[in-house]
Each structure stands twice: as structure tokens, then as C-alpha cells.
Amino acid sequence: VKDILSANYKIHTLLKIDEGTNLGAVTIRLRSLQSVMERSLRRHHNPEAPEVVEEQLPTYDYNRVVFTEE
């Protein structure tokens, strides 16, 4: 099944979601799946695209306050 799907640029994914009240693991798995699907779509539409596309993060300036004993 995996070979057939990969030949057509499709992925085979099985998400195991345990019963319980902790939805944190479910959220992480779904975000990971979404990321892989988006990357797969980008590569399918542009096969020459690099494997990992880094997004530009905004610059972050942090002015640290120096501690004094006053």
C-alpha cells in the first residue's frame, strides 16, 4: 500500500488516538500530519524545491534589564 501511494505522491498515515482526557498528544500528532501534508504538496507542485523550507521568522529584540541592588 505504501509503495502504491508514494508512487502517486500520497502518504499513508495511521493516527493512533488513545482514549483519555489529554488532548495534547492528539494536537501534536495532527499538527505534525498537517506539516507533512503541506510539505508534500509543495514538493508535488515544485519537484525542484528543497526538502526543508525554512520560514522567515520576525526579528526579536529583547532589551534585558540589568539587576541592581538599589
Summary of the structure (lengths in Angstrom):
residues: 70
radius of gyration: 20.4
end to end distance: 69.5
largest distance: 70.4
contacts: 84
relative contact order: 0.10
helix: 40%
strand: 0%
